């Protein structure tokens, strides 16, 4: 994982973000990201789960 100084340098160079306040503002103003395609439900092999899955 990258260290904090490397991340701060990249934020400054690529996005012009030089402080925590600027980072928070940038994150607050960005659009939402839908990660639904990256996750899947956890499947449990039990009778109750089979009933729930048929209803859904």
Backbone torsions as a table, in degrees:
resi	resn	phi	psi	omega
1	UNK	NA	142.9	-178.1
2	UNK	-69.5	149.3	179.0
3	UNK	-84.1	168.2	-174.2
4	UNK	-61.0	-42.8	-178.3
5	UNK	-63.8	-38.4	177.9
6	UNK	-65.0	-43.4	178.7
7	UNK	-64.4	-40.9	178.3
8	UNK	-63.9	-40.3	178.8
9	UNK	-63.5	-43.7	179.2
10	UNK	-64.9	-41.9	177.1
11	UNK	-60.8	-40.9	179.9
12	UNK	-67.9	-46.8	-176.8
13	UNK	-69.3	-44.9	-172.4
14	UNK	-89.9	-28.1	-174.3
15	UNK	-125.7	-2.6	179.7
16	UNK	70.5	23.4	179.9
17	UNK	-97.4	116.9	-174.4
18	UNK	-115.6	-4.3	-178.6
19	UNK	-145.2	166.5	176.9
20	UNK	-61.9	-39.4	-179.9
21	UNK	-61.7	-43.8	178.4
22	UNK	-64.1	-37.9	178.4
23	UNK	-64.7	-47.0	179.4
24	UNK	-60.4	-41.1	178.6
25	UNK	-64.8	-42.6	179.5
26	UNK	-63.4	-41.8	179.4
27	UNK	-68.5	-37.4	-179.8
28	UNK	-66.4	-34.5	-175.3
29	UNK	-90.6	-6.2	-178.7
30	UNK	-80.8	157.9	179.6
31	UNK	-74.2	160.2	-179.5
32	UNK	-71.8	151.9	178.6
33	UNK	-114.0	124.6	178.1
34	UNK	-87.7	113.9	-179.3
35	UNK	-102.2	15.6	-177.3
36	UNK	-55.2	-35.7	-178.9
37	UNK	-75.3	-12.8	-178.2
38	UNK	-93.6	-6.5	-177.4
39	UNK	-125.6	155.5	176.1
40	UNK	-138.3	153.7	-179.3
41	UNK	-66.2	149.2	176.5
42	UNK	-81.2	126.8	-179.1
43	UNK	-99.2	128.9	176.7
44	UNK	-108.9	135.2	179.1
45	UNK	-90.5	83.4	176.7
46	UNK	-149.5	164.0	-176.6
47	UNK	-61.6	-43.3	-178.8
48	UNK	-61.8	-41.3	-179.7
49	UNK	-64.5	-39.9	179.2
50	UNK	-61.2	-39.5	177.7
51	UNK	-64.8	-44.9	-179.4
52	UNK	-63.2	-40.2	-176.5
53	UNK	-66.9	-36.7	179.1
54	UNK	-67.5	-33.0	-179.5
55	UNK	-71.2	-41.2	-178.3
56	UNK	-70.7	NA	NA
